[in-house]
């Protein structure tokens, strides 16, 4: 991908300044964020803070630092280069290009455990999970619902999740569960750990294999999304706010799941949003409950859309006037 300066547009919950705007108001119309100005590789959002990773390995951040979750503002002083980000509600995880992990923030449920030899990292409310280069899955944090395997307990340092029958390629975390995916082109196998009480029928509806292969996967707090190679978006789990994919979606290129909402970038370059949008994170209009349910809103921004990201009632759209791609995602 050629170097260029992206423009990031943000909307939704902003009471702690996590959207990087010139104010602290929730908004439903995208506004340009101070996270703009570099080539964006990834954006990760916690409860009230947002981290942005640029292609050159540097990190920008916005929002609440009450638990030192954004102490990573000092990374530039030691010349650490970051490969990937994730965030729990009050903590931040940074996978360095060296394969080591930096963690900072609040760790009352063991969220600040530390691992190494990591190829992929992801987090949700209070637990984090990593995929090692050998396909093993390790996790730490709140595991009381079985989301980190057995025994179901708080895990204070990285522990291997036992019981997998395949080599993991990617992991995604919901509030009380962890979903593991095998190689998207070959096996398409899927396994889930937690929740103990399956209120949203995740175990019942989740397939054991995704055939043909998946292009991307994501989770909200209570839902799982699988984007297939052909652009069809599958969804399972919680749907009381319309979190699951609405009917008749056009072919999808990329997805981003927030706490209780979803963004989709269509193959035609449009941004669609649905689910719980009380803070403006799904655009307008919403119903009397603040939901975009059984349908979607189209969110308009200037320039061509390159990527979408979502967090805790926040939505971020990365745009570039001049885009050069060298290959697909994943």
Buried (B, 14 or more C-beta within 10 A) or exposed (E): EEEBEBBBBBBBBBBBBBBBBEEEEBBBEBBBBBBBBBBBBBBBBBBBBBBBBBBEBBBBBBBBBEBEBBBBEEBEEEEBBBBBBBBBBBBBBBBBEEBBBBBBBBBEBBBBBEBEEBBBBBBBBBBBBBBBEEBBBBBBBBBBBBBBBEEBEBBBEBBBBEEBEBBBBBBBBBBBBBBBBBBBEEBBBBBBBBBEEBEBEBEEEBEEEBEEBBBBBBBBBBBBBBBBBEBBBBBBBBBBBBBBBBEEBBEBBBBBBBBBBBBBBBEEEBBBBBBBBBBBBBBEEBEEEBBBBEBBBEBEBEBEBBBBBBBBBBBBBBBBEEBEEEEEEB
